[in-house]
């Protein structure tokens, strides 16, 4: 996938264009209790992406300990591909997130779009400052489970693909909301 920064720019622009004029009530609208609102989708992205920051800080400080599973080459490749395929935007398969990545359950303020834009800027800086680590083929574990290991490069692919997935999910909510409120 590689050009992560430009991909993140495109995703950010679409989020702002599609959801930037919505009210807090619209951003928090849910068709049912099992479905996340647009705001919860965005909140989830911020929460999940930020769990990678301590990993990146530890890598840059030289204190990161690669888990044992990270020393088994075929597992690194297999698990990386598995996670990447699981977060593809097509959303044919619904997957449950790890508890540490659950979005806020209370109403989210309408500044979530601005917070997301700021988050994306910081995320791009984190990625840009990690290029050397990517070039070295550094292996990390998922912030949610130490036994799920993949290359840092794959982690960034996962982050971008995951954001595209939730953009599609948020767009589906917008369509449902529009249909529901136009009656």
C-alpha positions in Angstrom: 0.0 0.0 0.0 2.8 2.4 1.0 1.9 6.1 0.5 0.1 6.2 3.8 0.2 10.0 4.2 -1.6 10.7 1.0 -4.1 7.9 1.7 -4.8 9.4 5.1 -5.2 12.8 3.5 -7.9 11.4 1.1 -9.7 9.6 3.9 -9.7 12.8 6.1 -11.0 14.9 3.3 -13.9 12.5 2.7 -14.8 12.3 6.4 -14.8 16.1 6.5 -16.8 16.4 3.3 -19.4 13.7 4.2 -19.8 14.4 7.9 -18.4 17.9 8.6 -21.7 19.7 8.5 -23.7 17.2 10.6 -25.0 18.2 14.0 -24.0 16.3 17.2 -27.4 14.6 17.1 -26.9 13.4 13.6 -23.3 12.3 14.3 -24.6 10.2 17.2 -27.7 8.8 15.5 -27.8 5.0 15.5 -30.3 2.7 13.6 -30.2 0.3 16.6 -28.2 -0.4 19.7 -25.9 -2.9 18.1 -24.7 -0.4 15.4 -22.1 2.3 16.0 -23.0 5.9 15.1 -20.9 7.9 12.7 -19.3 9.6 15.8 -18.5 6.2 17.4 -16.8 5.0 14.2 -14.6 8.1 14.2 -13.9 7.8 17.9 -13.0 4.2 17.5 -10.4 5.1 14.8 -8.8 7.7 17.0 -8.7 5.3 20.0 -7.3 2.4 18.0 -4.7 4.4 16.1 -3.4 6.1 19.3 -2.7 2.7 20.9 0.2 2.4 18.4 1.9 5.5 19.6 3.5 3.9 22.7 4.7 1.1 20.5 6.3 3.6 18.1 7.8 5.5 21.0 9.3 2.4 22.4 10.7 1.3 19.0 12.3 4.8 18.6 13.8 4.7 22.1 15.2 1.2 21.4 13.3 -0.3 24.3 10.8 -2.3 22.4 10.9 -6.1 23.0 9.8 -8.1 20.0 7.5 -10.9 21.3 8.6 -14.5 20.8 6.0 -15.0 18.1 7.7 -12.2 16.2 10.8 -14.4 15.7 8.8 -16.9 13.7 8.8 -15.6 10.2 5.9 -17.4 8.7 3.7 -16.4 11.7 4.6 -12.7 11.1 3.6 -13.0 7.5 0.5 -15.1 8.1 -0.9 -13.0 11.0 -0.2 -9.7 9.1 -2.1 -10.9 6.1 -4.9 -12.3 8.2 -5.4 -9.0 10.1 -5.1 -6.9 6.9 -7.7 -9.0 5.2 -10.0 -8.8 8.2 -10.1 -5.0 8.0 -10.6 -4.6 4.3 -13.1 -1.9 3.4 -15.5 -4.3 1.6 -17.0 -5.2 5.0 -18.4 -8.6 3.8 -17.6 -10.0 7.2 -18.5 -8.3 10.4 -15.7 -8.4 13.0 -15.8 -7.6 16.7 -13.2 -5.2 18.0 -11.0 -5.8 21.1 -12.4 -4.2 24.2 -9.5 -1.6 24.4 -10.7 -0.2 21.1 -14.4 0.1 21.9 -15.7 3.6 21.1 -17.2 5.9 23.7 -20.8 4.9 24.6 -22.0 8.3 25.8 -22.9 11.1 23.3 -19.9 12.4 21.4 -19.6 16.1 20.8 -19.8 17.5 17.3 -16.1 18.5 17.5 -15.3 14.9 16.7 -14.6 15.8 13.1 -12.1 18.5 14.1 -10.5 16.1 16.6 -10.3 13.5 13.8 -8.5 16.0 11.5 -6.0 16.8 14.3 -5.6 13.1 15.0 -4.9 12.4 11.3 -2.2 15.1 11.2 -0.5 13.6 14.3 -0.9 10.0 12.8 0.9 11.1 9.6 3.7 12.6 11.7 4.0 9.4 13.6 4.2 7.4 10.4 6.6 9.8 8.7 9.0 9.6 11.7 8.9 5.8 11.5 10.1 5.3 7.9 13.6 4.2 9.1 11.9 1.5 11.2 9.8 0.4 8.3 12.9 0.1 6.1 14.5 -2.1 8.7 11.5 -4.5 8.6 10.8 -4.1 12.3 8.2 -6.5 13.7 5.6 -5.4 16.3 2.7 -7.0 18.1 -0.8 -5.7 18.0 -1.4 -3.2 20.9 -4.5 -5.4 21.7 -2.8 -8.8 21.7 0.9 -9.6 22.1 0.5 -12.9 20.2 -0.6 -11.1 17.0 2.6 -10.0 15.3 3.3 -8.3 12.0 5.7 -6.0 10.3 5.4 -2.3 11.1 4.8 -1.7 7.4 1.8 -4.0 7.6 0.6 -2.2 10.7 0.4 1.0 8.7 -1.4 -0.8 5.9 -3.8 -2.1 8.5 -4.4 1.4 9.9 -5.2 2.9 6.5 -7.4 -0.1 5.4 -9.2 0.0 8.7 -9.9 3.7 8.3 -11.3 3.0 4.9 -13.5 0.3 6.3 -15.0 2.6 9.0 -15.5 5.3 6.4 -17.7 2.9 4.5 -19.5 1.9 7.7 -20.1 5.6 8.6 -21.4 6.3 5.1 -23.9 3.4 5.5 -25.1 5.0 8.7 -25.5 8.3 6.9 -27.6 6.7 4.2 -29.8 4.9 6.8 -30.2 8.1 8.8 -31.2 10.0 5.7 -33.8 7.4 4.8 -35.0 7.2 8.3 -35.5 11.0 8.8 -36.9 11.7 5.3 -40.2 9.9 6.1 
